């Protein structure tokens, strides 16, 4: 795949993927700042700013922003992660100039008006309360808190009701001034376009960004955790659990084996956990595993929702599958299918212009270059069954485990079960 990159005079990095066969174009502006860059008292400020970028600029009202893109048959959206914020849009390729205009205007000309800040503060409070009412989501928040205590990685990206209520306009403007700059900015564009026209569009629109400095964050140093298990008792119909283990960072060569381990465990319907927990025992409707890779840390997680009386049996079944992978490597067939699934999902995903800008943006933020998908796929092909077993033994150790549970269950009971089962 042909990727091209250009660095502007103020440090803004532009990456493109020309896809002449497509009728669409996707555009993203990425800021290399997210939840992990926030001091505790400003927890949620990156996400707050993400919302405010849609609330009006010196040229457009909030309604104008969405109407201008949606009126062309496109969409505009945004998200915040641990280490970056992204605003992005997609439309028919002839509308590239409009997408570039709108996103650039949002990024460099937002007003952050006091009235809009107060209005959006209430919106974010409702978002936080909504997630608290979703036990699956809430259990994952508890897991991150258990995994990274007293650290920015363990705090919710939305912030809390308390921190969101305290953040003031002056703090928002200061955060923008310190972090929204050329060195922290990446532009990604994919679809029916040329690299030169993309650079031409954004060079002028982003020239007012100061060069600035790259954002800094507190690295994670593994410390003794006071509590591995966090339980919130709630009278829900189901009990939701999120089980996790500290794993490989994005710079660890074993991360490819970690990903295949997760696929074998629970990333599709033929996975071990799906076949055992759902198909064999009918414990649940949904069970899945996943990975998170960060610069200095990583996570393998398993999430499941089920009737409260099935929780102990499900924990035993999960532990049994983890133990099997520690004692015996996956079969040759499992390894091959996990490799083909991972590579195939990557290839299918990259047929989308939106997924292409996500690939480029995440690569540029993480590695300061666009990672060649074919080289990543080759890395997965090189993984052996023994390497997966080795990663399982490293990751699935008791001191690396964390658990978040939401449902009608006592914390003391869950902790006793965890101990009895051998987690």
WOFENBEL-V269834 format. One record per backbone hydrogen bond with DSSP energy under -1.0 kcal/mol. CO is the residue of the C=O (numbers start at 1). NH is the residue of the N-H. E is the energy in kcal/mol with one decimal. If there is no record, write none. Layout:
((CO;NH;E) (CO;NH;E))
This chain:
((4;16;-2.5) (6;14;-3.2) (8;11;-2.0) (12;8;-3.1) (13;187;-3.1) (14;6;-2.3) (15;189;-2.0) (16;4;-1.9) (17;191;-1.9) (19;22;-2.1) (23;93;-2.8) (24;192;-1.9) (25;91;-2.0) (26;190;-2.1) (27;89;-2.4) (28;188;-2.5) (29;87;-2.3) (30;186;-2.3) (31;33;-2.5) (31;85;-2.4) (34;37;-1.8) (35;38;-1.3) (39;42;-1.9) (40;43;-1.5) (42;45;-2.2) (44;48;-2.3) (45;49;-2.4) (46;50;-2.0) (47;51;-1.8) (48;52;-2.0) (49;53;-1.7) (51;54;-1.7) (52;55;-1.9) (56;111;-2.2) (60;57;-3.6) (61;65;-1.9) (62;66;-1.5) (63;67;-2.7) (64;68;-2.5) (65;69;-1.1) (66;70;-3.0) (67;71;-2.4) (69;72;-1.5) (69;74;-1.8) (70;73;-1.9) (75;90;-2.1) (77;88;-2.6) (79;86;-2.6) (81;35;-2.1) (82;36;-2.8) (84;81;-3.1) (85;31;-3.0) (86;79;-2.1) (87;29;-2.9) (88;77;-2.8) (89;27;-2.8) (90;75;-1.9) (91;25;-2.5) (92;95;-2.4) (93;96;-1.7) (95;99;-2.2) (96;100;-2.7) (97;101;-2.3) (98;102;-2.9) (99;103;-2.5) (100;104;-2.0) (101;105;-2.2) (102;106;-2.4) (103;107;-2.1) (104;108;-2.7) (105;109;-2.3) (109;58;-1.2) (113;117;-2.4) (114;118;-2.2) (115;119;-2.0) (116;120;-2.9) (117;121;-2.0) (118;122;-1.3) (119;123;-1.4) (120;124;-2.7) (121;125;-2.0) (122;126;-2.0) (123;127;-1.9) (124;128;-2.6) (125;129;-2.4) (126;130;-2.4) (127;131;-2.1) (128;132;-1.8) (129;133;-1.3) (131;134;-1.4) (134;138;-2.7) (135;139;-2.4) (136;140;-1.1) (137;141;-1.6) (138;142;-2.2) (139;143;-1.9) (140;144;-2.1) (141;145;-1.9) (142;146;-2.3) (143;147;-2.3) (144;148;-2.5) (148;151;-1.1) (151;154;-1.7) (152;155;-1.6) (156;159;-1.4) (160;164;-2.6) (161;165;-1.4) (162;166;-1.1) (163;167;-1.7) (168;172;-2.0) (169;173;-2.7) (170;174;-2.0) (171;175;-2.3) (172;176;-2.2) (173;177;-2.6) (174;178;-2.0) (175;179;-1.6) (176;180;-2.9) (179;181;-1.5) (182;185;-1.5) (184;32;-2.8) (185;13;-2.1) (186;30;-3.5) (187;15;-2.9) (188;28;-2.8) (189;17;-1.8) (190;26;-2.9) (191;19;-2.9) (191;193;-1.7) (194;198;-1.8) (195;199;-2.5) (196;200;-2.2) (197;201;-2.3) (198;202;-2.2) (199;203;-2.6) (201;205;-1.1) (202;206;-2.2) (206;209;-1.5) (210;182;-3.5) (211;183;-2.3) (228;403;-2.5) (230;405;-2.3) (232;407;-1.9) (234;236;-2.3) (239;306;-2.3) (240;406;-2.5) (241;304;-2.0) (242;404;-2.4) (243;302;-2.9) (244;402;-2.4) (245;300;-2.1) (249;252;-1.3) (252;255;-2.2) (254;258;-2.1) (255;259;-2.0) (256;260;-1.9) (257;261;-2.3) (258;262;-2.1) (259;263;-2.1) (260;264;-2.5) (261;265;-2.0) (262;266;-2.9) (263;267;-1.1) (264;272;-2.7) (265;273;-3.0) (266;289;-1.4) (268;271;-1.4) (271;275;-2.4) (272;276;-2.3) (273;277;-2.7) (274;278;-1.4) (274;279;-2.1) (275;280;-1.6) (276;281;-2.4) (277;283;-3.1) (286;305;-1.2) (288;303;-3.0) (290;301;-2.7) (292;299;-2.3) (294;250;-2.9) (297;294;-2.8) (298;247;-1.8) (299;292;-2.2) (300;245;-2.0) (301;290;-1.9) (302;243;-3.0) (303;288;-2.2) (304;241;-2.6) (306;239;-3.7) (307;310;-2.3) (308;311;-1.4) (310;314;-2.5) (311;315;-2.6) (312;316;-2.1) (313;317;-2.2) (314;318;-2.7) (315;319;-2.6) (316;320;-2.2) (317;321;-1.7) (318;322;-2.2) (319;323;-2.7) (320;324;-2.0) (321;325;-1.7) (322;326;-1.4) (323;327;-1.9) (324;328;-2.3) (331;335;-2.6) (332;336;-2.4) (333;337;-2.7) (334;338;-2.6) (335;339;-2.5) (336;340;-2.7) (337;341;-2.5) (338;342;-2.3) (339;343;-2.6) (340;344;-2.7) (341;345;-2.7) (342;346;-1.7) (343;347;-2.5) (344;348;-2.8) (345;349;-2.2) (346;350;-1.9) (348;351;-1.3) (349;352;-1.8) (352;356;-1.8) (353;357;-1.9) (354;358;-1.7) (355;359;-2.4) (356;360;-2.5) (357;361;-2.6) (358;362;-2.6) (359;363;-2.0) (360;364;-2.7) (361;365;-2.4) (362;366;-2.2) (363;367;-3.5) (364;368;-1.3) (372;376;-1.7) (373;377;-2.7) (374;378;-1.9) (375;379;-1.6) (376;380;-1.8) (377;381;-1.7) (378;382;-1.2) (384;388;-1.6) (385;389;-2.0) (386;390;-2.4) (387;391;-2.3) (388;392;-2.3) (389;393;-2.3) (390;394;-1.9) (391;395;-3.0) (392;396;-2.7) (395;397;-1.8) (397;400;-2.0) (398;401;-1.3) (400;246;-1.8) (402;244;-3.0) (403;230;-2.8) (404;242;-2.7) (405;232;-2.6) (406;240;-2.9) (407;234;-1.5) (407;409;-2.3) (410;414;-1.9) (411;415;-2.6) (412;416;-1.9) (413;417;-2.4) (414;418;-2.6) (415;419;-2.0) (416;420;-2.8) (417;421;-2.9) (418;422;-1.7) (418;423;-1.8))
